[in-house]
Amino acid sequence: MSGTQGLLLNTGDRVVFFGDSITAADPGYVSFIREMLDNLYPERRIEIVNKGIGGNKVTDLLERVDRDVLALEPDWVSIAIGINDVWHGPNGTPIDVFRRVYDELLDRIAQGSRARVVLCTPSIIEEDPESELNIQLRPYVEAVHEIGQRRGLLVVPIREAFLSALERARQTTQRPLFTTDGVHLNQAGNTLFGTTWLKALGAFGDLLP
């Protein structure tokens, strides 16, 4: 989705960001989004609520969705999950369980609120797109796309943005550019994540030529 129609967030909207440590980080992509919205659209008075918790997998989100999302009566819910489901190896989440629980999570949100839901594809595990863990992550990314398409939800192409940036960067350097440890984002990574999210929600298009 392009930003040509303007920001999709309305005046006074409450947006809950739901995820793992990548979401929980402060400063992180959520604080970047908050600052950009406050500066670019101050009249909208958009409320940002960060409900990321380190180490979470999709099963953890389902367990706490009532308390950390539905109880807040959000207008929007942004979900970013899937990294730990792969990165935790034997303690992760098999892909069939990931799909089932993700659907259960979205059913719960749909039944308990009127919030519009945004799905973020999992980013990266290591900065080599062909690493074993990145290859293992692919079906989880595909699952998010499939679920989003089937449900008619906006999917933010976070992974795709990182892979594109890494492909360009590998032509000039091999040093880590977007993460501190292959997973957790540095300032550049948070900026890339946040900018991709904002663009998908229609930001910038009504502000830039």
N, C-alpha and C positions, 0 to 999 in steps of 0.2 A: 504494500500500500504506500502510495506516495504522500508527500505532505502538501500537495497542491490545494487541498480543500480546507486547510487550516487545522488547528489543534482539535482533537476529538474530545478532550476533557472540558467539561463545562464549569461554569462559575460555581465555586463551593464544593466541587467534587472531592470525595475522600478516596484516596488510592492506597490500598494495602499491598505491600510487596511481601510475598510469601516465598521462603526458600531456605537455603543453607547458609554457610559462612560467607559465600560470595555475596549474598544479599545482605547478610548481617554486618559486613565490614563498615566501619565508620572511621575515617572517610572511606567511601566506596561509591559504587555506581548509583545507589539510591540517593545519597547526599548530593552527588553531582546532578542528578535529575531534579532534586528539590531546588537546588540553587539556580539551575537554568530556568525552571518554571517560574520561580520567584522573580528572577531578573527580566525574563522575556515576556511573561504574562502576569504581571503583578495584580492586574485587575481581576484575574480569575480566582484568586485566593484558594488555590488548590491545596488540599491537605494531604501530606505524604506520611504514611505510617509504615515503619520498617518492622516486619515480623520474621526476619531471618534468624535462624539458629544454627550455629556451627555443628557440623556432623550429620545434619538431617538428610534423610532419604525420603522418597515419596510416601513410604509407610508412616513416617513421623508426621508429615504434613496432614495426612488423613486423621491421625490421632488427635491433633490439636486444632483442626480447622474450626470447630465450634467456638472454642475460646478465643483464638487468635485472629479469626477472620469474621465469622458470622456475627459474633457478639458486638463487633465494631460497626455493623451496618454500612459496609463500604459501597461506594458507587462503582468502583473498579477493583479488581483483584489481578495482580500480576504474579504469575507463578514461574519460578526459575528453579528447576530441580532436575536431578539426573546424574550429576557428577559423582556424588558419593555412592550412588547405586552401582557404579562401575568401579570407581577408585578403591572402594573398600574390599574389593576382591571377594573372598568367600563369605564375608559379612555384608555383601552388597545385596542387590535385588535382581533376581533373574528377570529377563526381558518380559516373559509372559506375565509375571506378577506385577512388574512395573506398569504394563499396559492396563491390567485389570484394576489396580489400585488407583492409578491416575484417573481412570474413568469414574471410579467410586468417589474420588475427591471432587471431581467436577459435578457429579450428580448431587453431592451434598451441598455444594455452593449454589447450584441452580435451585434446589428445593428450599434452601434456607435464606435466600436473598434475591434481590433483583440486580445484583452487581453484574457488570460486563466483565468478562474474563479475558485476559491476555496471557498467552503461553509463550515462554521464551525457550528456544532450543538450548540444550546444554552447550557450554562453550568448548573448552579444550582440556585435555589432560596431557601435559607436556606440550612443548611448542614445536614438535615435529609432527606434522599432520599424518605421517605414516607410521607413527609409533604404535606399538601393540595396543596400548590403552586407548589411543584415539580410534583405532580400528574397532576395538570392542565397544566404543561409545556410539558408533554409527547407527546401530539398530535402535538405540534409545532416542537419538535425534529423529530418525525416521518415524518412530512411534509418536513423538510429539506432533510432528507434521500431520500424520494420519489422523490422530485424535482431533486436532484443531480443524482440519478440513472436514471431517465427518460431522463435527458439531457446529461448524460455521463460525469458529472463533479466530480472532486475529493471532497469528503466530509471528513473533519477532525473530528474525533470522540471526540470532546472536552468534551461533557457531559459524555460520556462513561468513559473517563479517570478520571473525577472527581468522578463518582459513584464508580468506582473500588477502587480509593484511599480512599474514605470515608468508604467503606466496610471494608477495611483493618484497617483503623484507629479506627473504632468504637470498635474494639476488645481490644483496650488499653486505649482509652480516649474518653471523650464526649465533650471536649472543642473545639471551632471553630479552624480549622486548615488552611483553605484556603481563608477565606473571613473576611472582617472587619464588615460586617453587614448582612451577608447571601447572598449577591450578589456581591458587589465590592471586588475585589481580593486583598489579601495581597501579600507579596513577594513570599510565597510558592505557592499561587494560580497562580500568573503570571508566575512563573517558570514552573509549571505543564502545563498551557495553552501553553506557548511558546515552550516548549520541545515537546509536542504532535503535534503542528503545524509543527515544523521543521522536526520531524520524518516522518510525512505524506508527506512532500515535498522531502524526500529522504536524508535528512542530517544524519550524523553520520555513516550510513552504509558503506560509503567508507573511513571512518576514524578510526572506531573501529574494533577490531578483531571479 
